[in-house]
Amino acid sequence: MTAPALFSGQSFVALGWALFHFLWQGALVAGPLGALQWLLRNRTPALRYALACGALATTADFARRAKERDSGVTVDELVSMRIHGRD
């Protein structure tokens, strides 16, 4: 794909919306995480690290749920189709 084709039309619009959703979903997760990190600032680093890992997993789950919502097919169904050779 050429650079002009990448930055024009539907590809650029889709990229813009993906970035927009990445930002608001990240803020939705980072806000409570920041508050919890501050409240637990005197606790062990392992606990704060586990909270941050949970926040990262939450953002990955946002992407999975968006894919399911847009396609109408769950990730588990997609995996099952791939295993059984039905793409």
C-alpha beads as a LAMMPS data file, in Angstrom:
LAMMPS data file: protein, C-alpha beads

87 atoms
86 bonds

1 atom types
1 bond types

-500.0 500.0 xlo xhi
-500.0 500.0 ylo yhi
-500.0 500.0 zlo zhi

Masses

1 110.0

Atoms # bond

1 1 1 0.000 0.000 0.000
2 1 1 1.387 3.406 -0.938
3 1 1 1.673 6.276 1.536
4 1 1 -0.937 8.466 -0.228
5 1 1 -3.404 5.571 -0.229
6 1 1 -2.745 4.947 3.456
7 1 1 -3.413 8.536 4.484
8 1 1 -6.539 9.108 2.441
9 1 1 -10.036 7.782 2.503
10 1 1 -11.312 5.031 4.736
11 1 1 -7.906 3.864 6.018
12 1 1 -7.131 7.238 7.539
13 1 1 -10.605 7.598 9.015
14 1 1 -10.389 4.115 10.563
15 1 1 -6.966 4.903 12.007
16 1 1 -8.272 8.143 13.495
17 1 1 -11.211 6.417 15.162
18 1 1 -8.960 3.658 16.486
19 1 1 -6.674 6.249 18.070
20 1 1 -9.627 8.137 19.500
21 1 1 -11.023 5.009 21.139
22 1 1 -7.563 4.030 22.390
23 1 1 -7.266 7.387 24.135
24 1 1 -10.624 7.460 25.901
25 1 1 -10.440 3.809 26.910
26 1 1 -6.915 4.326 28.217
27 1 1 -8.067 7.332 30.226
28 1 1 -10.985 5.326 31.582
29 1 1 -8.572 2.696 32.899
30 1 1 -5.703 5.027 33.885
31 1 1 -7.827 7.292 36.095
32 1 1 -8.879 4.669 38.626
33 1 1 -5.463 3.009 38.382
34 1 1 -3.741 6.276 39.243
35 1 1 -6.040 6.806 42.220
36 1 1 -5.428 3.273 43.467
37 1 1 -1.670 3.615 42.970
38 1 1 -1.724 6.810 45.033
39 1 1 -3.850 5.255 47.778
40 1 1 -1.574 2.211 47.915
41 1 1 1.704 4.145 47.623
42 1 1 2.980 2.748 50.945
43 1 1 2.162 -0.858 50.058
44 1 1 4.472 -3.317 48.339
45 1 1 5.585 -2.670 44.788
46 1 1 4.347 -6.149 43.875
47 1 1 0.781 -5.134 44.699
48 1 1 0.992 -1.944 42.664
49 1 1 2.575 -3.889 39.792
50 1 1 -0.260 -6.443 39.899
51 1 1 -2.786 -3.599 39.719
52 1 1 -1.012 -2.159 36.686
53 1 1 -0.996 -5.581 35.009
54 1 1 -4.717 -5.871 35.668
55 1 1 -5.254 -2.460 34.090
56 1 1 -3.290 -3.551 31.025
57 1 1 -5.378 -6.716 30.763
58 1 1 -8.505 -4.567 31.003
59 1 1 -7.419 -2.497 28.009
60 1 1 -6.789 -5.692 26.035
61 1 1 -10.277 -6.847 26.977
62 1 1 -11.700 -3.592 25.601
63 1 1 -10.197 -4.466 22.219
64 1 1 -11.576 -8.003 22.357
65 1 1 -15.062 -6.774 23.213
66 1 1 -14.977 -4.186 20.432
67 1 1 -14.043 -6.892 17.920
68 1 1 -16.922 -9.052 19.116
69 1 1 -19.356 -6.137 18.975
70 1 1 -18.326 -5.093 15.471
71 1 1 -18.257 -8.577 13.949
72 1 1 -21.177 -10.125 15.828
73 1 1 -18.998 -13.188 16.477
74 1 1 -17.314 -13.915 19.790
75 1 1 -13.580 -14.521 19.987
76 1 1 -14.254 -18.053 21.231
77 1 1 -16.352 -18.738 18.132
78 1 1 -13.585 -17.359 15.913
79 1 1 -11.023 -19.622 17.563
80 1 1 -13.338 -22.599 17.168
81 1 1 -13.808 -21.814 13.456
82 1 1 -10.035 -21.603 12.939
83 1 1 -9.437 -24.893 14.750
84 1 1 -12.053 -26.671 12.635
85 1 1 -10.815 -25.105 9.401
86 1 1 -13.722 -22.731 8.791
87 1 1 -12.348 -19.234 8.224

Bonds

1 1 1 2
2 1 2 3
3 1 3 4
4 1 4 5
5 1 5 6
6 1 6 7
7 1 7 8
8 1 8 9
9 1 9 10
10 1 10 11
11 1 11 12
12 1 12 13
13 1 13 14
14 1 14 15
15 1 15 16
16 1 16 17
17 1 17 18
18 1 18 19
19 1 19 20
20 1 20 21
21 1 21 22
22 1 22 23
23 1 23 24
24 1 24 25
25 1 25 26
26 1 26 27
27 1 27 28
28 1 28 29
29 1 29 30
30 1 30 31
31 1 31 32
32 1 32 33
33 1 33 34
34 1 34 35
35 1 35 36
36 1 36 37
37 1 37 38
38 1 38 39
39 1 39 40
40 1 40 41
41 1 41 42
42 1 42 43
43 1 43 44
44 1 44 45
45 1 45 46
46 1 46 47
47 1 47 48
48 1 48 49
49 1 49 50
50 1 50 51
51 1 51 52
52 1 52 53
53 1 53 54
54 1 54 55
55 1 55 56
56 1 56 57
57 1 57 58
58 1 58 59
59 1 59 60
60 1 60 61
61 1 61 62
62 1 62 63
63 1 63 64
64 1 64 65
65 1 65 66
66 1 66 67
67 1 67 68
68 1 68 69
69 1 69 70
70 1 70 71
71 1 71 72
72 1 72 73
73 1 73 74
74 1 74 75
75 1 75 76
76 1 76 77
77 1 77 78
78 1 78 79
79 1 79 80
80 1 80 81
81 1 81 82
82 1 82 83
83 1 83 84
84 1 84 85
85 1 85 86
86 1 86 87
